[in-house]
Amino acid sequence: MAKLSTLARKRLSPKDFAVPKDRKFPLEDKAHIRAAESYERYATPAERKKIDAAARRAFGKKEAR
């Protein structure tokens, strides 16, 4: 996974996060999406839906659970 510096993270727009309101789970590349998906077990059900939707938008289909 490419390292995301603090400055680069601050420059990301809210739409580049799975949870834009809280700026959680940056979705900069495929590795970050996989990392966000691995943290779904700690996310609320609403956050899980947002992570899955963002993954589909960014990199195509993801199987429904």
C-alpha positions, 0 to 999 in steps of 0.5 A: 500500500502506498504510504499516505502522508498527512499532507496528502490525506488533508488534500483529499476531498471528502468524496475520497473517503468511505465515510466523508463526514468523519474523513474515515477510510481514505480510498486513494487506491486499491490497497487502501480500499482493501484496508478499509474493507478489512476494518469493516468488522469494527465499523457500524452497519451504516459505515460498512454500507458506505465502504462497500458503495465507495469500493464499487464506485472506485474499483468496480463490483464487489460481491454483496454479503 
